[in-house]
Amino acid sequence: MGTTFGDLLRAHRRRVRLTQEELAEGSGVSVRAISDMERGRARGPQRRTVEALAGVLALARHEVEELLDAAKEGRARRAPEPPVAQSALPPDVADLTGRDDELAALDAAAGSARRATSLVVLHGPPGAGKTTLAVRAAYRLAGRFPDGCFFFNLRGMDARPVHPSEVVHRMLVALGVDEKRVPAGEAERSDLYRALLRERSTLLVLDNASDEGQVRPLLATGAGSLVLVTSRLVLGGLEAGLRLGLDVLDAGDSLELLGAVAGRARVGAEPAAAARVAALCGHLPLALRIAGNRLASRPKWTIAHLAEQLGDERRRLTALTAGDLQVRTAFEMSYRQLGAKAAVLFRRLSLVPGADFGADLAAALADVDRFSAEDTLEELVDVSLLDTAEVPGRYVFHDLVRVFAGERLVDEDPAPVVERARQRVVDLLLGTAVAAAGFFGPDADGSPVGGLRGQEDADAWLTAETANWTGALRWAARDGRHGDVLRLATAMHWYSDQRGRGETWVEVFTAGVAAARALGSVRDEAVQLNFLTWTLGVLLRRHDEALALHDEAWRAAVASGDVVEQGWAMHYRAVSEMRSGRLEAARGDARRAQVLFRGAGYALGEQIALSCLGLVLHGLERYEDAVVVHRELLGVVRSGRLGLAPAMTAEMTAQLLVRTAHSLAPLDRWPEVLAAADEALAALRGTTAPSTLCDALHLRGVALHRLGDAAGARAELVRAVGLADEQRRHDLADVLDALADVLDDLGDPVAAGGFRDRAAQVRSADR
């Protein structure tokens, strides 16, 4: 193989005695980009980039042409893009070395997967390159699996490995299931997971498994699928069609890998020293890669200098002779070369409660500004002690690196310093979570708070940081910070009405109940018990549990003397009764809730209780009465007398219009149904209420069909089906049937039959 673009660029730069920073300043190309080019990470820059660099280097024309040819060759050598979209697959490593036989075996396994699902286990010691090989194979093989390639890190080396149900949840979302419509129960999620994969041909990579029990629940796939599992363990309990045990590289491949990372010309100039480095690394791929990256990022070092460092047994023997300790020492070598700021941040990042994080959290840990934290995070990425997450601007630890960072934190940082850093993170997470949740309350005015510019920002932060702010909540609870726990749980009330998962809110409001009791506040206990009752009854549909909990909430509300909370307790009881089919009981309790709210002077609560009564009347087939109630409420909301925030006013208006249309439909008042649905859609513009939007489209489609516009109805119902499917709504089958009826009238009985079959499958799955 000829001289690479990176080799030529480095040689020309050194000849004119420029640093990477000086070359970057003169050419306008970033230091990071130049470093990537010289290390071989970016092998084929575009012509304008080459010419900008050549101008600063004062190259002769033939030297410029040589650089351009090398760049062109680098672009030609890039691996072709996979023919299907990848899902959560990490970037491929261009310099994978010494694994041709294993790749051929995986290729054969993929061929056999055409006849039946094939399970392959890649096992070996830490640092042997199991993940690297699995990712390369996935890119090569993805085109054979038309329904997608999916990658999940099971974090098997963590103290708390990823639970299979979490992977099932993430897989469902990757397959197009809306986050809010993923079933709450573990069994139901697994059933849906198996159903979705049964007829699909997929490649599933399960990386870093802790044991067989973690993998087995994830093996549901369709015919013509391949499951690729990596682990330190053999996983002998799994019935694998192929097992590949990865070992270290031979001497030749070790030098090839070292040269690919550090520069082949550089390794060729010091062959004896390079061979010694490879031997001192134990020919372990991860150790070789770390050594190569250190050389590439320190161009003034000689290879002999690195070999001398590796010769220090205090830092080498553990890694090269003691199983898991091999990787620890490899990381130790990189860690000890960090500057003071980077080392402090690296150690403290082990305190992050979730799997990934952004610069704000890092800044709080290191007690620096965001930009400084961001620069240091990038430095840690460059030396392979940190990785970038799937979401731009967020970072993740490899699980072993996280463990190593935690060890370093214990050994090097005084306990009071560590505790102060942890409290800064807890304060940041809880404070921001409370502020973000405030954008969703009835009094929210939408004004920016801190770094949150509005409701959309707040929703994005709460979603991305769920694992972190719930982790901070657990920390606060363990530390006895009951006031902070209660403040967060209380703030989440209105947000939980629109976003998040039921399991999350059970944890949050259960913590809120405990905090209220610890503080001796019976009133707050009633508030949190009411929130928890709502979560069980509405989000998780565990109606009997919700009704049982209502008794506790009612007793606490009465004991506190808070009539508003008594109203909420009665309202949530009515909702649970309504949803479980106890309509007469629900009607009585809805009236009682309305009376309680009126007595307390709480207008919003009174209207919400009345809204429940409208739904109960609809359930009792008293449609005219239900329409009257809905329209009465609509007038109150539109009048502004409730003092609601604009976003909440819009969503409540749309919801009440949808309920009005829903009650008008059984009366065959289709022009009024259409008008109400149109008004609802207009009210929803600029808001995010997918459930109400789905209802409005469904009702509009049915109304158009009944009024003779089948083509218009089809367009609306197709959109409604998409939304109902994403949200896993309980009425998906009804929307599918409505679309089937329209297709029949449009002369497409085959398509109509397909939708009816699907509706039957949905109903069967729901039973």
N, C-alpha and C positions, 0 to 999 in steps of 0.2 A: 504494500500500500504506500502511496506517495505521501509527501509532506502535506499536512493538513493546513487549513486556513489559520487555525489557532497557532500552530507552530511558526508559520511565516509572520503573523502579526507580532508575536512575542519577540521574534528575532529582530525585526525591523525596529520595534520600539526600544529594545535594549541597545541597538546599534547607535541610535541617536540620543540615548541616555535620558529617556523620558519615563516618568512614572505613569501608572494607569490614570492617576488623577490629572496629571498634566495633559496627557493625550485626550482625556475626556473633555477638559476645559477648552482645548483648542478645536476639537472636532464637533462638539455638541452632542456626542454619543455618551451615554451615561457610563459611569465607572462600572456599575453592575453588568451592563451589556458587554463592555470590553472584557471584564473578568470572565464572563460566560463564554465569550469567543475563544479566549486563550486557553480555557480549561476544556474546550471541546463540547461544552453544553449547547452552544449556538454555533453550528458548523457552516451555515450558509447564509450570511447576512445579505441584504439586498444591495444592489449596485450603488445607490446613493450613499449608503452607509460606508461601503468600501472606499468610495471616492473621497468622502469626508475625512476618513482616517488617513488615506494616502496623502492628502494635501498637507496635513500636519507633519507627516513623516518624511516629506520631501522626497518621495520615491520617483525613480526614473520610470519612463513609460513602460518598459518591459517588466519592471517590478510591479507596476499597477496591474498590468495584464495578468501576471502570475497570480496576484491576489484575487483578481476577479475570477480566474479559472478555478482557483481553489474553492472560492465561495460557491461557484456554480456546481462544482463536484459535490460539495457538502450538501447543497439543496437536493441534488439528484439522489443522494444516499439516504435521504429521510424516508422513514417507513411510511407506506401509504396509509391514508386515513381509513379506519375501519368502516365497513359499509353500513353498519347500524350504529345508532347512538348508544354511547356508553352511559351507564348510570353509576355514579359514585366510584368510577374506576380511577385509581391514582395514575399520575403520569408514568409513561413507560421510561425505563432507564436504557439509554442508547448503548451503554457499554457493558451489558450483560456478557459474561465471559465463562467459557468452560462448561456450558450446560446444553450442548447440542443433543446429546443422547437423551437427556430428560425431555427436551422439547419434542423430539421425535416420538417418544413414548406417549406424551400428552396428545400429540397429533393423532396417534393411533387410537387413543382412548376416545377422542372426539369423534372419530370415524365409527367406532362401535356404538357410540351414543345415538346414532341414527336409528338403531333398532330398539333400544331401551335406554332408560336412564342409567348413566354411568357415574360412579362415585370414585374419585381419586383422592388419596391422602398423600400430601407432601409433608414429610417429617424430617427432623434433624435438629441440631443444636442452634442456639441463638446466634445470629450472624451468618448462618450458612447461606442465606439468600433465598429462603423459601418464598417470601412475599415478592421479591424481585422476579423470580422465575414464574410465579403464579400470574403476576400482572402481565409479563411479556407473553405468556401463553394465552391469556385472555384477549389481548389485542390481536394476536394472530388468529385465534379461533372464533372470535366474536361473530364474524360474518356467516358462520355455519348455523347460528342460532337466531332465527328471524325475529323472535319475540324479546330479544334484549340480553344484555350482559349486566350483571349486578354484583357489586362488591361490598362486603361488610367486614369491618374489623371487629372481631368478637372480644378483643381486649383481654385475652385469656390470662395474661400475666398481671392484670390489675388485682387489687385486693377484692374488688367486686366486679367480676367479669360481666359483660353485657348479657342480660337475660334473653333467652330466645324469643320471648314475647315482644321485646323491644325491636328485635330484628324483623319479626313478623309485621309489626306496626310500620316500620320504615319501608319494608318491601311493599306493603299495601299502598302506601303513599306514592312510592316509585312507580307502581303499576297504574296510578291514576285515581286512586280512591282519595276523596277529599279528607283532610285531617280531621275535620269535625264529624265525619260520617264513618270513621273507623270504629268498629264495634268496641264497646267498653270492656266486655268480658273476654278473658283470655281464650276460652274455648271457642267463642264466636269468631274472634279474630283468626284463630287457627283454621276454622272451617272455611272462612272466606279466602284465606291464603291458599288452602288446598284447592278450592274451587277455581280460583283465578288461574292457578298454574297448571291445572289438570290438562288443559288442551293447548298448552304453550310449550314451545321449544326454547329453553333458556340456558344460559351459562351462569351459574351461581358460584361466586368465589367467597368462601368463608375463611377469612384470614385469622390466624392466631387463636385457634380454638383451645379452650382450657381442658375439655374432656369430652367423652362421647355423649354425655347427657346434654351438653350445650348444643351439640350438632344435630342429634336425632330429630328434634321437633322442626327442623328447617329443611328436611330432606324431601318434602313434598314437591315434586316436579312432574312435568308431563313427559310423554314419550319423546325421545329425541333430545333429551336434556343432559347436561353435564354439570356435576357438582364437584368443585375443586376445593379441598380443605387443606389448610396449612396448620401445623402445630409442632411444638417441641416434642410432643409425645407421639408414639406410634399409632395410638387410637385403635388398638387391636380389636376392640369390641364392635367396631363398625364393619359392615360387610362391604368392603371396598373391592372394586374390580381391579384396581391398580394401586400399589403402594410404592412410592419413590422415596428412598432415604437419601437425603443430600449430605454430602461430606465436604471437606475442604477441597480447594483446588490443587492441581499439581503445580510444580514449580514454573513450568512454562506459562500456564494460564494465569498464575499469580502475577508474573511480570507483565503479561498483556493487560490485565486489569489495572495494575498500577500505572502503566504507561497511558492507558486510555483516559484515566482521570487526571494525572499530573502532567502529561505531555510525553509523547513517545520519543521525541528528540532528547528531552531532558533525561529520561531513563536510559536511553542508548548512550548518552555521554558518560554515565557512571554505572556501568553494568554490575560491577562487583557490589557497590553500595546498595543498588536496587535489589539485588538478589538477597542481600543480608536483611533489608527491610522486609521483604516478602517472607523470609524465614522467621524473623522475629514477630511478624504478625500471625504466624502459624498457618499461613496460606488461607486464613479465614476471610471470606469476601467482605464482610462488614469492616473488619480491621484494615484490610487493604484499601477499601474505599475511603475510610477516614484518613489513613496515612496519605493517600493520593490527594485528597482535598486540602489537607494541611500544606502539602508542597505547592499545590496550585495557587493557594491563597497567600503564599509567602514566597514569591518568585526569587527573592534574594538568598534563600536558604539553599544549601547543597543537600543532596540526598544523603551524603555521609553524615551530615549534622543530624538529620532525623534518625538515621540508623544508630547513632550514638545515644540519642535520647531513648530509643526503644530498648537499648541494651541495659538500661537501668532496671534491675530485677524488681525493685520496689513497685514499679508501675507495670511491669510486663507479666510476671509469672502468674499472677492471679488470672489474667485474661487467657493466657496461652496454655494453661494446664488444668483449669478447674471448671469445666462445664459452663454453667450460667455466668460465672465470674469473668469469662472471656469478654463478653460484651461490656461489662461494667468497666473493665480496665481500658477498653477501646474508647469509651466515652470519657473516662478519666483523663486520658491523654489530651483530648480536645478541650475538655473543660478547663484544665490547668493553663491553657494558652489564652483564655479569655481575659479581656480587660476587667477591671474591678466592677464597673457598672453592669456589664453583661453577666458576670458570674453571680452578682447579687440577684439580678432579675431571674436568671436561670434557676437558682435555688428556690426562690420564692414562688415561681410559677407552679411549683408542686402543690401549693395551697389552693389553687383554683378548684372549686368543687365539681365543675362540669367537665365534659370531654374536650370542649374547645372554648376559645376566648378571643377577645379583641384587645386592641391597644389600651382602651380605657381601664380595663381590669389590670393589665400589666403596669400601667402608670400608678395605680393605687398601691399595688404591691411594692413597687420600687420607690414610691414617694417622689416621683418625677413628673414632668409634664408629658402629655400624650405624644408629642412629636419625638421627644427623646426616647420614650418607651418604644415607639414604632421603629426607630432606627436600631435600637438594641435588639428588638425582636428579629429584624431582618438579619442582623449580625449572627444571631443564634441559628437562623435558618441556613445561612451560608456555611456554617461549620457543622451542619447536620445534627445539631442538638435539638432542633425544633423543626416542625413541618408546617406547611401551609394547609389550611382546611379547604374543604370543597367550596365554601363561601368565601369570596374575595375579602381580604382584610381580617380574616380570622385565622387562628393558629391552633395546632394540636401537638401534643407530645406523643411520641411513640410510647407505648406502655412501659417498656424497660427504662426509657430515658426519664420518664416521670418518677419511677422508683428511685433511680439514681439521684435525681435532683432532690428528692425528699431526704435521702441519706445524707447528702451534702449539707442540706439545710440543718439537719439535726446536729451534725458534727461541727459546723462552722459558724452558725448564727446563735447568739445568746437567746434563751427562751423568751425574755421580755421583748426583744426585738421582733421575734417571730410572731408573738401574740399581737403586738401593735400592728404588724402588717396584715394579719388575719382580720383584725377588727376593722381596719380601713376597707378591706374588701367587703366585709359584711355590711358596713355602713353604706358603701357605694351601691351595692346590689339592692339592699332593702330600700334605701332612699329613692333610687331611680325607679324601682318597681312600683313603689307607692305613687310617685309622680306620674309614671306612665299610665297606671290604672286610673288616675284622676281624669284622664281625657275621655273616659267612657261614662261618667256619671251624669245625672240629670242637670247638675249645676256647671258642667264643664263649659268654658267659654272658648276653648280651642287655642288659647294663648300659649306661645312657646314656653317650655319649662326646661331649664338647663340646656342640654343638647338635643332635646326632643322638640321638633318644630310643629308637631300636630298629631292628630289621632293616628295617621298612617305610620309615622315614625314610632309612636308609642307602641303600636301593635307589633311592628317589626322587631323592636327591642325586646318586648316581653316574649315573643316567640323564639327569637334566637337565643335569649339568655335564660330560657325556662329552667334548664338543669342547674344553672348557676344561682339564680335567685331562690329557687326552691332549696338548693344546697345551703345557701346562706340562712334561709329560714330554719333549717334543721340545726345549723350551728347556733343560731340565736336561741332556739328553744333549749338546746343542751346547756348553753351558758346562762340560762335563767333570765334572758332579756325578754321577759313576757310582754312588756309594753310594746316593744318593736314587733314582736310576733303578732300581737293583736292589731297593731296599726296596719300591718301588711294585709292580714286576713280581712280586715274591715274594708280596706281600699279596693280589694279584688271583687267586691260584690257585683257591681255593674259590669265590669270587664268579663267576669265569668259567665254572665248572661249571654254573651255574644261570641266568646272565643275560648280556646283551650280545650282540654280533655277532662272528662269527668273524674278520672283517677287523680289528676292534679288537684282538682278542687276538693275532693274528699280529704286529701292530705293537708291542704292549706286550711280548710275550715275545721278539721279535727284539731290541728295545732292551735287554731284560734279558740276553740272551746277550752282546750287545756290551759291556754294562757289566761283566759278570762277567769277560770276557776282558781288558778294560782294567784291571781290578783284579787280574788274575792269579789269580783264584779258580777253580780247575778244578772244585771241588765245586759252586759256584754256577752255573758254566757247564753242568754236568750237569743241575742243577735246571731251569734255564730251557730247555734243549734238550728236556727231558722235557715241560715245559708246552707248548712249541711243537709237539712231536710229537702230543700229545693234541689240540691245536687243529686241526691239519691232518687227523688221522685221524677224530676224532669229530664236530667241529662242521662242518668243510668237506668231509668225506668224500673228501679227497685222499689215498687210502690208499697209493698208491705213493710219494708224497712223504714221507708219514709214516714208512713203512718205511725209506726211504733216510736220513731224519734220525735214525731210531732208532740207526743204526750210530754216528753222531757222539755221540749221547747216551750210548750204552753205553760207548764208548771213554773219554769224559770221566768217567763214573761209576766205571769200573774204575781209571782213572788217579788219581782222588781217593781211592780206597779206601773210598768211602761205599757200604755194602751196601744201605741203604735206597734210594738213588738207582738202584742197579743193579736193585733190585726194581721200581721205577717204570718204568725203561726196558724191562724185560722185560714188564711188565704192558701198557704202551702198545703194544708190539709185538704182543702177543696180541690186543688190541682191534682193531688195524688188520687183522690177519690174519682175525679173526672177521668183521669187517664186509665184507671183500673176498671172503669165501667160502672161505678157506683154513682149514677147521675143524680138521683134524688137527694142523696146525702150531700153531694157536691153542691147542689143548688142551695140547700139550706146553709151550708158553711160559707159559701160565697156571699150570701146575704149577711151572715153574721160578721164576716170580715169587713164588708162595706160599712156596716153600722159602727164597728169599732174604729175604723179609720175616720169616719165622719165625726165621731165623738172626740177623737184626738185632734181634729182639725187638720188632718193630713190628706190634702186633696189628691195628690198623686196616688197614694195607696188606695183611696176610695175608687178612683177610676180604674186602677189595675184590678181590683176585686170585681168591679162591674164588668170588666172585660172578660174575666173568668166566667162570670154569670152568662154572658153572651155565648160563650163557647158551650156551656152546659145546655143552654136552651137549644142551640143547634143540635147537640147530641140527642136531645129529647124530641127532635123533629118539630120543634116550635119555631119554624124558620122566620115567620113574620115578626115574632117577638124578638128573635135574635137580631134581625136587621134593624129594628128600632133601637136596641141597645147599642149596636155597633155605631149607628149613625149619631146617636146621642153622644157617645164617647168621642167620635170624630170631631164633632162640633166643639167640644171642650178643649181638645188638643189644639185644634186650629185657632181657637180664640186666644191662645197664649196665656190663659189664666193659670196654667200649671207652672209657668216660668221655666220650661225645659230649655236645654241647650239646643241650638239649631239642628245639629246632627241627630239628636235623640228625637226631636219633634218630627223630622223627616221620616225617620224609621218607624216611629209609632203611627204616624199618618198612613204610611204605606201598609203597615201591618193591619190597621183597622179597615182600610179600603179592601184589602184582600179578604179579610173575614166577612165584610159586607157582601162582596161578590160571591164568596163561598156559600153564604146563606141564601142568596138570591137564586143560585143555580137550581136547587131543587124545586123552586117555584116557576122555573122556565122563563124567568124575566131576563132573557139573554141580552137585549140592548143595554140594560142596566148593569149586567155583569161585565160586559165589554167596557162600558164607560168607567166603572170602578177599577177594573184592571188597568186601563190606560192611565187613570189618575195615579194609581199606585206606582206604575213604572216611571211616571214623570217625577214623583216624589223621591224615588230612589236614585235619581241621577246625582252623582257626586258622593254617594254613600256606599258603604260595603255591607250589605245585608243579603247574602246569597240565598238564605232560606226563603225570605220574603220575595225575592226576585224570582225564584223558582215557582212559588205559588202563583205569582202574578202572571207569569208566562203560561203556566198550565191553564189557568182560568181563562186567559185571553184566547188561547188556542181553542179551547172547548167552545167558547162563545162564538168565535169566528166560524167554526165548523157548523154550529147550530144555526147560524145566520147565513149559511150558504157559501162561505169563502173557505173552501177546503185547502186551496193552495196557501193562503195566508195562515191558516191554522197549522199546516204542516211545519212551516218555518218556525212558529212560536213553540210548538211542541217538541221539535228537534232540540231546540235550545233548552227547554225544560227538562227533557230526558238527560241531556248532558249534565246539567246542574244536579239533578236528583241522583244521578249515578255517582258523581263526584262526592256528594254529601252522604251517600248511602242512606237516603231518606226512607222512612217506613212506607211512604206512598209511591215509591218508584214504580211498582207494578201498575198502579192506577194511571200514571202518566204514560207508561208504555201501552196500555190498553187504549187510551185516548188517541195516541198516535196511530195505532193499528186501525182504529175505526176510520180515521181520516184517509189512510192509505187505501183502505177498501174502496172508499168513495172516489179516490183518484185513479182507480183501476190497477192497483198494484197489490194483488192478493198474496203474492209470494212474500214480499217485504212485510205485509201486515201479519202474515202467519209467523214470520220470524220474530216479530216484536211480541206477539201473543205468547209464543213459546217461552220467550225470555221472561215475560211477566209471570208465567206459571212457575218458572224456575225460581224467581225471586220470592214468590209467595211460599213455595215449598221450603226454601232456605230459611225464611222467617219463622216458620212454624216450629 
